[in-house]
């Protein structure tokens, strides 16, 4: 599932994000969503989130619940 719809992303989900410094390469970082930073209901490049680790990036893929 892609991360362009804000309604599909909830704190506690495991997601793959692209960090700002990795946008050129498309390298993804996996983590658990702590906060949703994008206010609009959708975004063409992915909803911006903050992970529990403190990293901020745009969601490229929703991997599932954190305990999966």
N, CA, C and O of each residue as an XYZ file, in Angstrom:
272
protein
N       0.853     -1.184      0.000
C       0.000      0.000      0.000
C       0.893      1.240      0.000
O       1.882      1.286      0.732
N       0.562      2.231     -0.799
C       1.404      3.427     -0.846
C       1.007      4.407      0.256
O      -0.024      4.238      0.907
N       1.822      5.418      0.456
C       1.623      6.346      1.563
C       1.150      7.715      1.143
O       1.551      8.716      1.738
N       0.292      7.783      0.114
C      -0.164      9.082     -0.373
C      -1.454      9.561      0.293
O      -1.796     10.738      0.176
N      -2.171      8.688      0.981
C      -3.428      9.054      1.634
C      -3.213      9.143      3.144
O      -2.803      8.166      3.771
N      -3.487     10.303      3.726
C      -3.272     10.507      5.157
C      -4.146      9.561      5.987
O      -3.737      9.112      7.057
N      -5.344      9.261      5.492
C      -6.287      8.432      6.240
C      -5.798      6.997      6.439
O      -6.278      6.306      7.338
N      -4.856      6.541      5.622
C      -4.368      5.165      5.742
C      -3.180      5.040      6.695
O      -2.734      3.931      6.990
N      -2.666      6.174      7.177
C      -1.469      6.164      8.026
C      -1.862      6.518      9.454
O      -2.518      7.531      9.694
N      -1.456      5.679     10.395
C      -1.766      5.884     11.807
C      -0.488      5.701     12.622
O       0.381      4.919     12.236
N      -0.363      6.412     13.744
C       0.777      6.155     14.627
C       0.818      4.687     15.030
O      -0.219      4.088     15.317
N       2.005      4.114     15.051
C       2.168      2.705     15.408
C       2.335      1.794     14.204
O       2.724      0.637     14.368
N       2.052      2.281     12.991
C       2.244      1.458     11.795
C       3.718      1.375     11.438
O       4.476      2.317     11.668
N       4.116      0.255     10.883
C       5.467      0.124     10.343
C       5.429      0.571      8.893
O       4.606      0.100      8.108
N       6.335      1.493      8.541
C       6.348      2.066      7.198
C       7.768      2.139      6.654
O       8.743      2.059      7.401
N       7.861      2.292      5.344
C       9.133      2.580      4.679
C       9.054      4.028      4.206
O       8.147      4.395      3.459
N      10.016      4.855      4.648
C      10.026      6.267      4.264
C      11.297      6.585      3.486
O      12.290      5.859      3.549
N      11.233      7.699      2.749
C      12.426      8.235      2.094
C      12.789      9.517      2.839
O      11.993     10.454      2.905
N      13.997      9.547      3.399
C      14.488     10.730      4.098
C      14.850     11.807      3.081
O      15.115     11.506      1.918
N      14.860     13.063      3.525
C      15.171     14.189      2.626
C      16.503     13.969      1.908
O      16.596     14.183      0.699
N      17.532     13.544      2.643
C      18.849     13.372      2.027
C      18.908     12.171      1.093
O      19.862     12.036      0.327
N      17.907     11.296      1.142
C      17.879     10.107      0.283
C      16.932     10.249     -0.909
O      16.739      9.287     -1.652
N      16.343     11.416     -1.103
C      15.370     11.589     -2.184
C      15.984     11.339     -3.562
O      15.315     10.805     -4.447
N      17.231     11.715     -3.750
C      17.875     11.534     -5.056
C      18.060     10.056     -5.390
O      17.926      9.657     -6.547
N      18.367      9.245     -4.380
C      18.622      7.823     -4.609
C      17.368      6.976     -4.442
O      17.275      5.888     -5.011
N      16.391      7.470     -3.656
C      15.178      6.701     -3.397
C      15.347      5.647     -2.309
O      14.466      4.808     -2.117
N      16.479      5.682     -1.589
C      16.749      4.722     -0.516
C      15.704      4.883      0.587
O      15.415      5.998      1.021
N      15.144      3.765      1.033
C      14.113      3.830      2.059
C      14.661      3.446      3.428
O      15.644      2.715      3.547
N      13.993      3.961      4.455
C      14.302      3.671      5.849
C      13.024      3.125      6.471
O      11.947      3.688      6.274
N      13.137      2.038      7.214
C      11.962      1.414      7.828
C      11.867      1.829      9.292
O      12.876      1.931      9.991
N      10.631      2.066      9.742
C      10.433      2.415     11.138
C       8.963      2.465     11.498
O       8.088      2.163     10.686
N       8.713      2.857     12.743
C       7.359      2.941     13.285
C       6.932      4.407     13.333
O       7.687      5.257     13.805
N       5.725      4.708     12.848
C       5.214      6.081     12.823
C       4.938      6.558     14.247
O       4.255      5.891     15.024
N       5.490      7.738     14.570
C       5.200      8.393     15.845
C       4.195      9.526     15.630
O       3.174      9.605     16.314
N       4.505     10.412     14.657
C       3.642     11.566     14.367
C       3.421     11.688     12.865
O       4.296     11.361     12.063
N       2.223     12.168     12.499
C       1.920     12.481     11.097
C       2.082     13.985     10.945
O       1.413     14.753     11.636
N       2.964     14.416     10.047
C       3.295     15.834      9.919
C       2.530     16.539      8.796
O       2.324     17.751      8.866
N       2.109     15.811      7.772
C       1.343     16.415      6.670
C      -0.097     16.631      7.125
O      -0.737     15.721      7.652
N      -0.592     17.842      6.915
C      -1.966     18.174      7.329
C      -3.003     17.872      6.245
O      -4.160     17.595      6.561
N      -2.599     17.923      4.969
C      -3.561     17.707      3.887
C      -3.959     16.231      3.806
O      -3.195     15.369      4.242
N      -5.140     15.923      3.257
C      -5.623     14.537      3.213
C      -4.815     13.626      2.296
O      -4.841     12.407      2.461
N      -4.092     14.205      1.324
C      -3.232     13.389      0.470
C      -2.066     14.232     -0.034
O      -2.112     15.462     -0.001
N      -1.030     13.557     -0.495
C       0.155     14.251     -1.025
C       0.779     13.356     -2.092
O       0.994     12.170     -1.847
N       1.073     13.904     -3.273
C       1.567     13.071     -4.372
C       2.928     12.409     -4.115
O       3.240     11.387     -4.726
N       3.734     12.980     -3.221
C       5.053     12.404     -2.937
C       5.068     11.572     -1.665
O       6.116     11.061     -1.271
N       3.918     11.433     -1.020
C       3.837     10.658      0.215
C       3.609     11.560      1.415
O       4.061     12.705      1.442
N       2.910     11.037      2.394
C       2.617     11.778      3.619
C       3.892     11.856      4.461
O       4.586     10.855      4.636
N       4.196     13.043      4.977
C       5.399     13.219      5.784
C       5.105     12.789      7.219
O       4.105     13.199      7.809
N       5.994     11.953      7.773
C       5.832     11.443      9.132
C       7.143     11.540      9.897
O       8.221     11.657      9.315
N       7.017     11.489     11.233
C       8.178     11.362     12.111
C       8.134      9.959     12.691
O       7.103      9.528     13.208
N       9.245      9.250     12.606
C       9.320      7.906     13.167
C       9.657      7.978     14.659
O      10.086      9.017     15.160
N       9.455      6.859     15.356
C       9.803      6.758     16.769
C      11.287      7.094     16.969
O      11.671      7.639     18.004
N      12.113      6.765     15.976
C      13.555      7.028     16.043
C      13.889      8.513     15.889
O      15.030      8.917     16.116
N      12.895      9.332     15.502
C      13.117     10.763     15.310
C      13.357     11.156     13.869
O      13.398     12.346     13.555
N      13.517     10.176     12.977
C      13.746     10.475     11.560
C      12.453     10.962     10.913
O      11.366     10.496     11.253
N      12.581     11.904      9.975
C      11.431     12.485      9.281
C      11.571     12.218      7.794
O      12.637     12.425      7.214
N      10.484     11.754      7.175
C      10.497     11.512      5.738
C       9.101     11.253      5.215
O       8.126     11.270      5.966
N       9.019     11.014      3.917
C       7.731     10.768      3.272
C       7.500      9.271      3.104
O       8.394      8.530      2.696
N       6.285      8.843      3.427
C       5.935      7.422      3.378
C       5.875      6.950      1.929
O       5.154      7.523      1.111
N       6.630      5.911      1.618
C       6.598      5.300      0.293
C       5.805      4.002      0.318
O       5.204      3.618     -0.686
N       5.801      3.323      1.464
C       5.082      2.047      1.554
C       4.663      1.812      2.999
O       5.424      2.062      3.933
N       3.435      1.325      3.161
C       2.941      0.912      4.472
C       3.197     -0.584      4.588
O       2.703     -1.370      3.780
N       3.968     -0.971      5.594
C       4.359     -2.366      5.739
C       3.404     -3.148      6.636
O       3.312     -4.369      6.508
N       2.696     -2.481      7.535
C       1.727     -3.158      8.388
C       1.861     -2.737      9.839
O       2.576     -1.783     10.149
N       1.179     -3.442     10.731
C       1.255     -3.121     12.160
C       2.688     -3.270     12.673
O       3.478     -4.034     12.118
N       3.008     -2.546     13.718
C       4.374     -2.551     14.272
C       4.796     -3.929     14.760
O       5.978     -4.267     14.702
N       3.855     -4.726     15.237
C       4.200     -6.044     15.795
C       4.270     -7.136     14.736
O       4.499     -8.299     15.069
N       4.079     -6.786     13.474
C       4.108     -7.796     12.406
C       5.527     -8.130     12.001
O       5.738     -8.960     11.116
